[in-house]
């Protein structure tokens, strides 16, 4: 049953995977349109109307995560991998110490990732590309408004659901897709793990369609890619991804929604120190080295 298309070349596997992602995205928009029609009698309600319905936003976010990230990953594992999910998650057994080390890697990297977001925000397109620049800023503001609505919660149960929706589900779904499949097939195709990590990180950042925060997501993708490669298990990059998103939720919860509403995100609230940036980079590289050394003999 498993691995019926394992004979396909890595390039063809990537093509099939991207086609599945595109089909899943079309299906998501179709489902969203049906929900909008049932609720508002139109396939394209005003943005303000959509943002006012927090429960619907969370349902749509849940459907999107499952359809676009989880479902293609599961289908690809069944089609392309002989041992399916055992091979998807890596050849090595999970070491709980490395799981915590992976989480710690993302903790110590936060200062550098935050600085990269600040640097990204300082970059500006030339005046001749003002139309593109305005579109990027508008899309970023829309994404910020959506994030604001998604994290709004005055109850503990609401916060726990946000943890599942924004930290647990993306960590699993996106890692299955980007590191478990895309990085794997790029490595088979190019024969170079570093090239595969780099390209996967570019795709990871670009497919989020938020270009004012491209660099933080790119560096996050690089760290997660090497956690998977050095550790030999996808659960290590899942742990790191979860930690990153969970820290963002805790930050917003501690600072209040005004931290997003007023544009006072982490990268704008910190007076960055080059010394601290360097410490964060060195600490992150050190943690990756420790994980690589300790994961080698653990099977």
C-alpha positions as CSV (number, residue, x, y, z in Angstrom):
1,X,0.0,0.0,0.0
2,X,2.8,2.4,1.0
3,X,5.3,3.8,-1.5
4,X,3.6,3.0,-4.7
5,X,5.2,6.0,-6.4
6,X,8.5,5.8,-4.7
7,X,10.2,5.1,-8.0
8,X,9.5,8.7,-9.2
9,X,12.4,11.1,-9.4
10,X,12.8,13.7,-6.6
11,X,11.9,16.5,-9.1
12,X,8.7,14.7,-10.1
13,X,7.8,14.1,-6.4
14,X,8.2,17.8,-5.7
15,X,6.0,18.6,-8.7
16,X,3.3,16.2,-7.6
17,X,3.5,17.6,-4.1
18,X,3.1,21.2,-5.3
19,X,0.1,20.2,-7.4
20,X,-1.5,18.6,-4.4
21,X,-0.8,21.8,-2.4
22,X,-2.4,23.9,-5.1
23,X,-5.4,21.6,-5.3
24,X,-5.8,21.7,-1.5
25,X,-5.6,25.6,-1.7
26,X,-8.3,25.7,-4.3
27,X,-10.5,23.3,-2.2
28,X,-10.0,25.6,0.8
29,X,-11.1,28.7,-1.1
30,X,-14.1,26.7,-2.4
31,X,-15.0,25.6,1.2
32,X,-14.5,29.2,2.4
33,X,-16.7,30.5,-0.3
34,X,-19.5,28.1,0.6
35,X,-19.2,29.1,4.3
36,X,-19.3,32.8,3.3
37,X,-22.4,32.2,1.1
38,X,-24.2,30.4,3.9
39,X,-23.3,33.1,6.4
40,X,-23.4,36.3,4.4
41,X,-25.1,35.4,1.1
42,X,-22.0,36.3,-0.8
43,X,-18.8,34.6,-1.9
44,X,-16.7,37.7,-1.1
45,X,-17.9,39.5,2.0
46,X,-16.1,42.8,3.0
47,X,-12.9,42.4,4.9
48,X,-14.3,44.2,7.9
49,X,-17.2,41.7,8.1
50,X,-14.8,38.7,8.0
51,X,-12.5,40.1,10.7
52,X,-15.5,40.8,13.0
53,X,-16.3,37.0,13.2
54,X,-13.5,35.6,15.3
55,X,-15.0,32.1,15.5
56,X,-15.3,31.8,11.7
57,X,-11.7,33.0,11.3
58,X,-10.5,30.3,13.6
59,X,-12.5,27.7,11.8
60,X,-11.1,28.8,8.5
61,X,-7.6,28.8,9.9
62,X,-8.0,25.3,11.2
63,X,-9.4,24.1,7.8
64,X,-6.6,25.8,5.9
65,X,-3.9,24.3,8.1
66,X,-5.3,20.8,7.7
67,X,-6.0,21.0,4.0
68,X,-2.9,22.9,2.7
69,X,-0.2,21.4,5.0
70,X,-1.3,18.3,6.8
71,X,-3.4,16.5,4.0
72,X,-0.8,16.9,1.2
73,X,1.9,15.7,3.7
74,X,0.0,12.6,4.6
75,X,-0.9,11.7,1.0
76,X,2.7,12.3,-0.1
77,X,4.0,10.0,2.7
78,X,1.7,7.3,1.6
79,X,2.6,7.6,-2.1
80,X,6.3,8.3,-1.9
81,X,7.7,6.7,1.2
82,X,8.0,2.9,1.6
83,X,7.6,2.9,5.3
84,X,5.3,5.9,5.2
85,X,5.3,7.8,8.5
86,X,8.2,6.0,10.1
87,X,10.4,7.2,7.2
88,X,8.7,10.7,7.2
89,X,9.7,11.4,10.8
90,X,13.3,10.2,10.4
91,X,15.5,7.2,10.9
92,X,16.5,7.9,14.5
93,X,14.6,7.3,17.6
94,X,13.5,10.4,19.5
95,X,15.8,11.5,22.3
96,X,13.8,13.6,24.8
97,X,16.9,15.5,25.7
98,X,17.4,16.6,22.1
99,X,13.7,17.6,22.0
100,X,14.3,20.0,24.8
101,X,17.6,21.1,23.3
102,X,15.7,21.9,20.0
103,X,13.3,24.0,22.0
104,X,16.2,25.8,23.7
105,X,17.8,26.4,20.3
106,X,14.8,28.4,19.3
107,X,14.7,30.3,22.6
108,X,18.3,31.5,22.3
109,X,17.7,32.4,18.6
110,X,14.8,34.7,19.3
111,X,16.9,37.9,19.7
112,X,18.6,37.3,16.4
113,X,15.4,36.4,14.7
114,X,13.8,39.6,16.1
115,X,16.7,41.6,14.9
116,X,16.4,40.1,11.4
117,X,12.7,41.3,11.4
118,X,13.8,44.8,12.4
119,X,16.4,44.8,9.5
120,X,13.8,43.4,7.1
121,X,11.4,46.2,8.0
122,X,14.1,48.8,7.2
123,X,14.5,47.6,3.7
124,X,12.7,49.6,1.1
125,X,12.0,49.0,-2.6
126,X,13.0,51.8,-5.1
127,X,10.4,54.4,-6.0
128,X,9.9,52.8,-9.4
129,X,8.4,49.8,-7.5
130,X,6.0,51.8,-5.3
131,X,3.0,49.8,-6.5
132,X,4.6,46.6,-5.3
133,X,5.7,48.2,-2.1
134,X,2.2,49.5,-1.4
135,X,0.8,46.0,-2.0
136,X,3.3,44.4,0.3
137,X,2.5,46.9,3.1
138,X,-1.2,46.4,2.6
139,X,-0.9,42.6,2.7
140,X,1.2,42.9,5.8
141,X,-1.4,45.1,7.5
142,X,-4.1,42.6,6.6
143,X,-2.1,39.7,8.0
144,X,-1.5,41.7,11.2
145,X,-5.2,42.4,11.5
146,X,-6.0,38.7,11.0
147,X,-3.4,37.7,13.6
148,X,-4.8,40.2,16.1
149,X,-8.3,38.7,15.7
150,X,-7.0,35.1,16.0
151,X,-5.1,35.7,19.2
152,X,-7.9,37.6,21.0
153,X,-9.0,35.6,24.0
154,X,-10.0,36.5,27.5
155,X,-10.3,32.9,28.8
156,X,-7.8,30.1,29.6
157,X,-9.7,27.7,27.3
158,X,-9.5,30.3,24.5
159,X,-5.8,30.6,25.0
160,X,-5.3,26.8,25.0
161,X,-7.2,26.6,21.7
162,X,-4.9,29.4,20.3
163,X,-1.9,27.3,21.3
164,X,-3.3,24.4,19.4
165,X,-4.3,26.5,16.3
166,X,-1.2,28.7,16.1
167,X,1.6,26.6,17.7
168,X,0.7,22.9,17.6
169,X,-1.0,22.5,14.3
170,X,1.4,24.7,12.2
171,X,4.4,23.1,13.9
172,X,3.2,19.6,12.9
173,X,1.7,20.4,9.5
174,X,4.4,22.8,8.2
175,X,7.3,20.6,9.4
176,X,5.7,17.6,7.8
177,X,5.5,19.5,4.5
178,X,8.6,21.6,4.4
179,X,11.2,19.6,6.2
180,X,9.6,16.1,6.0
181,X,9.0,16.3,2.2
182,X,10.3,19.3,0.4
183,X,13.7,19.4,2.1
184,X,14.0,15.6,1.7
185,X,13.3,15.6,-2.0
186,X,15.5,18.6,-2.6
187,X,18.4,16.8,-0.9
188,X,17.8,13.7,-3.1
189,X,17.6,15.9,-6.2
190,X,20.6,18.2,-5.6
191,X,22.8,15.8,-3.5
192,X,23.6,18.7,-1.2
193,X,21.9,19.0,2.2
194,X,22.9,22.7,2.6
195,X,21.4,23.6,-0.7
196,X,18.2,21.8,0.2
197,X,18.0,23.5,3.6
198,X,18.5,26.9,1.9
199,X,15.9,26.5,-0.8
200,X,13.4,25.0,1.6
201,X,13.9,28.0,3.9
202,X,13.3,30.4,1.0
203,X,10.1,28.6,0.0
204,X,9.0,28.4,3.7
205,X,9.4,32.2,4.0
206,X,7.9,33.0,0.6
207,X,4.8,30.8,0.8
208,X,3.7,32.7,4.0
209,X,3.2,35.7,1.6
210,X,4.4,38.2,4.3
211,X,7.4,39.8,2.7
212,X,8.0,42.4,5.5
213,X,8.8,39.4,7.7
214,X,10.5,37.3,5.1
215,X,14.0,37.3,6.8
216,X,12.8,36.1,10.2
217,X,10.9,33.2,8.6
218,X,13.9,32.4,6.4
219,X,16.3,32.2,9.3
220,X,13.7,30.3,11.3
221,X,13.4,27.8,8.4
222,X,17.2,27.5,8.3
223,X,17.4,26.6,12.0
224,X,14.5,24.1,11.7
225,X,16.1,22.6,8.6
226,X,19.3,21.9,10.4
227,X,17.5,20.6,13.5
228,X,15.9,18.0,11.3
229,X,19.2,17.2,9.5
230,X,21.5,17.1,12.5
231,X,19.0,15.4,14.8
232,X,17.7,12.8,12.3
233,X,14.1,13.2,13.4
234,X,11.4,15.5,12.3
235,X,10.2,15.7,15.9
236,X,13.1,18.0,16.7
237,X,12.1,20.6,14.1
238,X,8.5,20.2,15.2
239,X,9.6,21.0,18.8
240,X,11.5,24.0,17.6
241,X,8.7,25.3,15.4
242,X,6.2,24.9,18.3
243,X,8.5,26.8,20.7
244,X,8.9,29.7,18.3
245,X,5.1,30.1,17.8
246,X,4.4,29.5,21.4
247,X,6.8,32.2,22.5
248,X,5.1,34.6,20.1
249,X,1.7,33.8,21.7
250,X,3.1,34.3,25.2
251,X,4.6,37.6,24.1
252,X,1.3,38.9,22.8
253,X,-0.6,37.6,25.9
254,X,1.9,39.3,28.2
255,X,2.0,42.6,26.4
256,X,-1.7,42.6,25.4
257,X,-3.2,42.8,21.9
258,X,-2.0,46.4,21.7
259,X,1.5,45.0,20.9
260,X,0.1,44.0,17.5
261,X,-2.6,46.7,17.2
262,X,-0.1,49.5,17.5
263,X,2.6,47.8,15.5
264,X,4.7,47.3,18.6
265,X,5.9,43.9,17.8
266,X,8.9,42.3,19.4
267,X,11.3,43.6,16.7
268,X,10.2,47.2,17.3
269,X,10.1,47.1,21.1
270,X,13.7,46.1,21.6
271,X,16.6,48.4,21.3
272,X,18.9,46.0,19.6
273,X,22.4,45.5,20.8
274,X,25.0,44.1,18.4
275,X,26.6,42.2,21.3
276,X,23.3,40.5,22.1
277,X,22.7,39.7,18.4
278,X,26.2,38.1,18.3
279,X,25.5,36.2,21.5
280,X,22.2,34.9,20.1
281,X,23.8,33.8,16.8
282,X,26.7,32.1,18.6
283,X,24.4,30.4,21.1
284,X,22.1,29.2,18.3
285,X,25.1,27.7,16.4
286,X,26.4,26.2,19.6
287,X,23.1,24.5,20.3
288,X,23.0,23.1,16.8
289,X,26.5,21.7,17.2
290,X,25.6,20.1,20.5
291,X,22.5,18.5,18.9
292,X,24.6,17.2,16.0
293,X,27.2,15.7,18.3
294,X,24.7,14.1,20.6
295,X,22.4,12.8,17.9
296,X,25.1,10.9,16.0
297,X,25.2,7.9,18.2
298,X,21.6,7.8,19.3
299,X,19.5,5.3,17.5
